[in-house]
Amino acid sequence: MQKFTLFLIFILLAACVAPTTQRVKPNDAAVAIEAEMQREIALKEVLKNQNRLLEVGAPILEKSLPFCVDRKRKSIGITFGNKHDYEGEYQGIAISKLGLGEPLEITYVIKSSPAAKAGLKVGDILLSVNGKNIATGKNASKNFAKTLKKEIKENTTLSFEVIRNDLNQSYSVTPIEVCDYPLILTGDSAVNAFADGNSIYMTQGMMDFATADDELALVIAHELAHNAMRHIDAKRTNAMGGLVIDILIGVLTGVDTQGMFTQNFAQAHSQEFESEADYVGLYMCEISGYDITDAAYFWRRMGVKHPGSIEQNHAATHPSSPERFVSIEDTIKEIERKKTLGEELMPNIDENELDNRERPAESQAERIGF
C-alpha cells in the first residue's frame, strides 16, 4: 500500500504543469550575496527603529514622572552589546558591518541623556564602571546589565573607564529618574502597540506608520498612560468578579459557562480605559515637549487604515476613531486653556480612585493594545 501511494504521488507530480519560458537560472553565489545584503538591511532597519523608539520615548519617560510615583528607576541613556548578542548569520553582519567583537561597547546614546551630556559616544569600549571591570565575551551584556543596575541603585554618580581611538578615557555620569516602563520593539508588521503593566511594546508596523516623531510620541504616551493609570490591574480585578460568577454558576447549576462572564467582565470599561489613555497621554506629550496640534489627525489616519474602527460598536474594546478624534480635539483645547490661564498642566484625575488600584505586579499575562 505504501509503495502504491508513493507511486501515485510520483505520477501526479510528473503531471503538474510547468512554466514554458526559458529564463536564466539564478547564480547561486549571487543569490547568497543578495541574501546577505537583505539580512544586513533588515538588521540595520531594526536597529534604526529601536534607536528611534528610545530617542522619542526618553523625554516622555522622564517628564511623566508625576504619573509614575510607584514605578520609577534611574537611567543613563545608553544601549550596549558585542558580537555574542547576535546569532547565526547576523553575527557575521554584526562583526563586519557594525564592527562588534568580544569587548562590550556602547551601541547607542540617547541625545538628551546623562550619558550624552557626560560625553560618552557610540563605539566607546566599556572597560569598567566605578572601578569594577566589565567582562567580555558571551553573556557580557547580561552581566554588565546586572552590574549597572546595582551601581545605579547604590551611587549618585557613575565613573566609566572606556577606550576611544585606542586611548583610555574617563567619564562621570549622573543618572536621572524616569518612569520604569521599558520600551520594547517587536518584529510584528501589524500597526499596533500595547502595554502589559510593566513594559511598552511597539511593533515594526507602528514604527513605519507613525512617520513623524510627534505621532510616535502619541503612541508611546498612550501606552505609558495605560500602565501609569493601572488599567491592567483594573482589568484583572474586573475579570476576577466574572470568574466568581462563572464558578458559582458551575457549582450551583452544573452549566459550563466556558469563562463567558470572566471574559465579559475583563472587557468592562475597556472603551473608557482607552479614552483615558488618550486623555492622559496627550498631557504627557505636551509636558514632554512634543507638538500635539495634529494629534487628532493621527486618529483620522488610523480610521482610514482600519475602516472598521470608524463605526460605533458598543461591544468593541476601543472607541470609534471619529469619537477619539473629537475627544482628542477637546482635550487639546483643555490643555491650551490651562496654558493660557497659567494652570498646572495635569489631567483631571480622581487621585483617590487611582490610589485604590494596587501597584502592578512584576509580570502580567494581560495586555492592552493601542
C-alpha positions in Angstrom: 0.0 0.0 0.0 2.8 2.4 0.9 4.6 1.7 -2.4 1.4 2.3 -4.3 0.9 5.6 -2.5 4.4 6.8 -3.4 3.9 5.7 -7.0 0.7 7.7 -7.2 2.3 10.8 -5.8 5.2 10.5 -8.3 2.7 10.1 -11.2 0.7 13.2 -10.1 3.8 15.2 -9.6 5.0 14.4 -13.1 1.6 15.5 -14.4 1.9 19.0 -12.8 2.0 21.9 -15.3 5.4 23.7 -15.5 6.3 27.2 -16.8 7.1 27.5 -20.5 9.6 30.4 -20.6 13.3 29.7 -20.8 14.6 32.0 -18.1 18.2 32.3 -16.9 18.8 30.3 -13.8 19.9 32.5 -10.9 23.5 32.2 -10.0 23.7 30.5 -6.5 26.7 32.8 -5.5 24.7 35.9 -6.5 21.7 34.7 -4.5 23.8 34.1 -1.4 25.3 37.6 -1.7 21.8 39.2 -2.1 20.6 37.2 0.9 23.5 38.6 3.0 22.7 42.1 1.8 19.0 41.8 2.7 19.9 40.5 6.2 22.2 43.5 6.6 19.4 45.9 5.6 16.9 44.1 7.8 19.3 44.3 10.8 20.1 48.0 10.3 16.4 48.8 9.9 15.6 47.1 13.2 18.4 49.0 15.0 17.3 52.3 13.4 13.7 51.7 14.7 14.9 50.6 18.1 17.0 53.7 18.5 14.2 56.0 17.3 11.8 54.4 19.8 14.3 55.1 22.6 15.0 58.6 21.4 11.4 59.6 21.1 10.4 57.9 24.3 13.1 59.2 26.5 11.6 62.7 27.2 8.2 61.1 27.9 9.6 58.6 30.4 11.5 61.4 32.1 8.9 64.2 32.1 6.0 61.9 33.0 7.4 61.1 36.4 4.5 62.7 38.2 2.3 59.9 36.8 4.8 57.1 37.8 5.3 57.7 41.5 5.2 53.9 42.2 7.2 52.8 39.2 10.4 54.7 38.6 14.1 53.9 38.1 17.4 55.7 37.4 18.8 55.7 33.8 21.8 57.0 32.0 20.5 56.5 28.4 22.8 54.0 26.6 22.5 50.7 24.9 25.4 48.3 24.7 26.4 45.0 23.2 29.0 42.8 21.5 29.0 40.2 18.7 27.6 37.5 21.0 24.3 39.4 21.2 23.6 38.2 17.6 23.0 34.7 16.4 23.6 32.8 13.2 24.2 34.8 10.0 23.5 38.0 11.8 26.6 37.6 14.0 28.8 37.9 10.9 27.0 41.1 9.9 27.5 42.4 13.5 31.2 41.8 13.1 31.7 43.0 9.5 29.2 45.9 9.3 28.7 47.0 12.9 32.3 46.5 14.0 31.4 44.5 17.1 33.8 41.9 18.6 34.4 40.3 22.0 34.6 43.6 24.1 31.4 45.2 25.2 30.8 48.6 23.6 28.2 51.4 23.5 25.8 50.9 20.6 23.6 53.9 21.1 23.5 57.1 23.2 20.2 58.9 23.6 20.8 62.5 22.7 19.2 64.1 25.7 20.6 61.5 28.2 23.0 61.9 31.1 25.5 59.7 29.1 25.4 62.1 26.1 25.9 65.1 28.4 28.8 63.5 30.1 30.5 62.8 26.7 30.1 59.1 26.2 29.7 58.1 22.5 28.7 55.2 20.3 31.7 52.9 19.8 33.2 53.5 23.2 34.6 50.2 24.5 33.5 49.7 28.1 36.3 48.8 30.5 34.9 49.5 34.0 32.2 51.3 36.0 33.1 52.6 39.4 36.2 50.5 39.4 34.5 47.3 38.6 35.9 45.6 35.4 33.4 44.9 32.6 33.7 41.3 31.2 34.0 40.5 27.5 32.7 37.5 25.5 29.5 35.6 25.9 27.0 36.9 28.5 28.9 40.2 28.7 25.7 42.3 28.1 23.7 40.3 30.6 26.3 40.5 33.3 27.0 44.2 32.7 23.3 45.0 32.9 23.2 43.5 36.4 26.3 45.4 37.4 25.0 48.7 36.0 21.6 48.3 37.7 23.4 47.7 41.1 25.8 50.6 40.7 23.0 53.0 39.6 20.9 52.0 42.7 23.8 52.4 45.1 25.6 55.5 43.7 24.5 59.0 42.7 27.4 59.2 40.2 28.9 56.6 37.9 32.6 56.7 36.8 33.2 55.0 33.4 36.5 53.9 32.0 36.3 53.4 28.2 38.6 53.0 25.2 38.1 55.5 22.4 40.5 55.7 19.4 42.9 53.4 21.3 43.1 55.7 24.3 41.7 55.2 27.8 39.3 57.9 28.8 37.2 58.5 31.9 33.7 60.0 32.2 31.4 60.8 35.1 27.7 60.2 34.6 24.9 61.3 36.9 21.8 59.1 36.3 18.3 60.6 36.2 14.9 59.2 37.3 12.5 58.0 34.7 9.3 56.0 34.6 10.2 52.4 34.9 8.4 51.1 31.8 10.9 49.9 29.3 10.3 50.5 25.6 10.5 47.3 23.6 10.4 46.9 19.8 8.7 43.8 18.3 9.1 42.3 14.9 5.3 42.3 14.2 4.4 44.1 10.9 0.8 44.9 12.2 0.2 48.6 13.0 -0.1 48.1 16.8 1.3 48.9 20.2 0.4 47.6 23.6 1.1 47.7 27.3 1.2 44.9 29.9 1.6 46.8 33.1 5.4 46.5 33.1 6.6 47.5 29.7 5.6 49.3 26.5 5.7 47.3 23.2 5.8 48.9 19.7 5.6 46.9 16.5 7.7 47.5 13.4 4.4 48.2 11.6 3.5 51.0 14.0 7.1 52.5 13.6 6.5 52.6 9.9 3.0 54.1 10.2 3.9 56.8 12.8 6.4 58.5 10.4 6.6 61.8 12.4 8.2 61.7 15.9 5.2 63.7 17.3 3.0 60.8 16.1 5.2 58.1 17.6 5.2 60.1 20.9 1.4 60.0 21.0 1.5 56.2 20.8 4.2 55.8 23.4 2.4 58.2 25.8 -0.9 56.4 25.2 0.7 53.1 26.3 2.5 54.7 29.2 -0.8 56.1 30.3 -2.3 52.6 30.3 0.5 51.4 32.7 0.6 54.6 34.8 -3.2 54.6 35.3 -3.0 50.9 36.2 -5.5 49.7 33.6 -4.1 46.2 33.6 -4.7 45.9 37.3 -8.2 47.2 36.9 -9.0 44.7 34.1 -7.7 41.9 36.2 -9.8 42.9 39.1 -12.9 43.1 36.9 -12.1 39.7 35.4 -12.0 38.2 39.0 -15.6 39.3 39.5 -16.6 37.5 36.4 -14.6 34.4 37.4 -16.6 34.2 40.7 -19.8 34.2 38.7 -18.6 31.5 36.3 -17.6 29.3 39.3 -20.9 29.9 41.1 -23.0 29.0 38.1 -20.9 25.9 37.5 -21.3 24.8 41.2 -25.0 25.6 41.5 -26.3 24.6 38.1 -23.6 22.3 36.6 -23.5 24.6 33.5 -20.1 25.2 32.0 -20.1 28.9 31.1 -16.7 28.5 29.3 -15.4 31.6 31.1 -18.1 33.8 29.5 -18.5 36.1 32.5 -14.7 36.3 33.1 -14.2 37.4 29.6 -17.1 39.9 29.6 -16.1 41.4 33.0 -12.5 41.7 31.8 -13.7 43.9 29.0 -15.8 46.1 31.2 -14.9 49.8 30.8 -12.4 48.9 28.1 -13.5 51.9 25.9 -13.3 54.2 28.9 -9.8 53.0 29.6 -8.8 53.7 26.0 -10.3 57.2 26.2 -8.5 57.8 29.5 -5.2 56.7 27.9 -5.7 59.1 25.1 -6.5 61.9 27.6 -3.6 61.3 30.0 -1.3 60.5 27.1 -1.9 64.0 25.5 -0.8 65.7 28.7 2.3 63.5 28.8 3.2 64.5 25.3 2.6 68.2 26.0 4.8 68.3 29.1 7.5 66.3 27.3 7.8 69.0 24.6 6.0 67.3 21.7 3.6 69.1 19.4 0.1 67.8 19.9 -1.5 70.2 17.4 -2.2 67.4 14.9 -2.8 64.6 17.4 -6.4 64.2 16.3 -5.5 63.9 12.7 -3.4 60.9 13.6 -6.6 59.2 14.6 -8.2 60.2 11.3 -5.3 58.3 9.6 -5.9 55.3 11.9 -9.6 55.3 10.9 -8.6 55.2 7.2 -6.1 52.4 7.9 -8.7 50.4 9.8 -12.1 51.4 8.3 -13.8 49.0 10.8 -12.9 51.4 13.6 -15.0 54.2 12.1 -18.3 52.7 13.1 -19.5 52.9 16.7 -19.6 49.5 18.3 -20.5 49.2 22.0 -19.1 45.6 22.1 -15.7 46.8 20.8 -12.8 47.3 23.2 -11.8 50.7 21.7 -13.9 53.8 21.0 -14.6 54.5 17.3 -11.9 56.6 15.6 -14.3 59.5 15.0 -15.1 59.6 18.7 -11.4 59.5 19.5 -10.8 62.3 17.0 -13.4 64.6 18.7 -12.3 63.7 22.2 -8.7 64.4 21.4 -9.5 67.8 19.9 -11.5 68.7 23.1 -8.5 67.6 25.2 -6.2 69.8 23.2 -8.5 72.8 23.8 -8.5 72.0 27.5 -4.7 71.9 27.6 -4.4 75.2 25.6 -6.9 76.8 28.0 -4.8 75.7 31.1 -1.7 77.1 29.4 -3.4 80.4 28.8 -4.5 80.6 32.4 -1.1 79.5 33.7 -2.6 76.5 35.4 -0.6 73.3 36.1 -0.6 71.0 33.0 -2.0 67.9 34.7 -5.1 66.0 33.6 -8.2 66.0 35.9 -7.6 62.7 37.8 -9.5 61.3 40.7 -6.5 60.6 42.8 -8.5 58.7 45.4 -9.9 56.3 42.9 -6.5 55.8 41.3 -4.9 55.1 44.7 -7.4 52.2 45.2 -5.8 50.4 42.4 -2.8 48.3 43.5 0.6 48.7 42.1 1.1 46.4 39.0 2.8 43.1 39.7 6.2 42.3 38.3 4.7 40.3 35.4 1.3 40.4 33.8 -0.4 38.0 31.4 -2.9 40.5 30.2 -2.1 43.4 27.9 -3.9 46.4 26.5 -3.4 47.4 22.8 -3.4 50.7 21.0 
